[in-house]
Amino acid sequence: MKTTLKNQYAYVNQILIAIVSATLGYNLYQEIVHPENSRLTLSIILVVLTYIMVEKYGYKPEKEIQK
């Protein structure tokens, strides 16, 4: 995925996606191995919020940005 400096949120969104992915992966592991310690519901809510933020501020091709 090519990102440019014209979209200031692109870099932040990539970091946010990496953090949310790591958190979700860890909580899925906890759900499988230690169900009593799992916070899977909170992870799913975090994934939904991340999706909304990426859709709102996400990557847009340069042609759309210049308009």
Order of alpha helices (4+ residues) and beta strands (2+ residues): alpha-alpha-alpha
